Each structure stands twice: as C-alpha cells, then as structure tokens.
Amino acid sequence: MTMLTGGNALIDTALILAKAHVSEKMKVADLGCGTSGHFVFPVAKIVGKKGILYAVDILKTVLETIAKRARIENCENVKTIWSNLEVFGATKIESASIDISLLINTLYQSHKRAEIVREAIRLIKQGGRLVIVEWKNVAVPFGPPVEERVSKELMVATANRLGMHLEDEFDAGPYHYGLIFVK
C-alpha cells in the first residue's frame, strides 16, 4: 500500500472550509498560500464572483504561479498580494476588512509566530474568523521536524492574548489540528 502525502490525503480541505463557515460573497485571505493553491481555488469557488480570495505569500514565484492558474481557470476573484507576514501592517489589505484569515501550514515555517498571528488578526473584521491548521506534535516520517511544529496550546494562548475567542478545535486530518477563533 502506498501512502499518499499530498493534497487531501493529509488535510481535509472541505472539512476545514465548512468549519470556517466560508460562504458566498466573503473576503478571505489565505496567508502563506503556497504554490499549489490547495485552499486558494476551492475558496475562490465558494466565495464566488462577488467575493474575494487574497492569496498572500512572501515568495513572488508562488504568487506568479497562483496568478497564472487563476487566469487559466478564469478566477477573477483571486488577488495575489506579496507580504512579509512577520511585519505588522505589511500586508496591503485594509485592516478589519476580511471575513476569514487562513493560516494553514504556515506558522511552523517561522519563529515569529505571534507576529504572524497578530498580522492575520489585524485583517479580520469584528465577528470574523481566524483559522489555524498546523501539524500535530507527533513523530511521523514526513512533514516538518517535531521541534519546528507549533503547539496548539501556545496558539490558543497567543490568539486569546490578541483578543480572539476559541470557537472550535478539530482534527483537520490524521496529522493536523485545526483551531477556529472569532474576533
């Protein structure tokens, strides 16, 4: 039996988007969107022509790939934005203008996690949601080293300190946890 390590084999996209209450006409930011657009394109379809999906990343090559695919797939509601999420106010999206900020497999890549969460929260309007999905702290032969993984308890404490309220906690797949906070 071959073990799949890509896409939906690891993370349940549909479950995460349902738990986040992504719906038509919303403005959603996928922060640290990555080249595959694993969440960019499903979200863009759900929010529809009257919604916006902001694909945010620090790598310009990632954004070029996403923009090219958005053109091919006629996803006019996908807007690519370059940003260093570790810098408060760096993301060129108006404060308190987003319904949902997604931080999916982004935080483990940085040691400035609280700063990234703070920037994600800045973008969210009152009543909006922050969705964090990260690797569980279990040893498996793939994924980031255990010492690079993000403690769920630390994320809850950080988000609470920044004025967010934990709404839901769930398994986002066999190796990932999901947290949903409301502003």
Buried (B, 14 or more C-beta within 10 A) or exposed (E): EEEEEEEEEBBBBEBBBEBBBBBEEBBBBBBBBBBBBBBBBBBBBBBEEEBBBBBBBBEEEBBEBBBEBBEEEEBEBBBBBBBBBBEEEBBEBEEEBBBBBBBBBBBBBBEBBBBBBBBBBBBBBEEBBBBBBBBBEEEEEEBEEEEEBBEBEEBBEBBEEBEBEBBBEBEBBEBBBBBBBBB
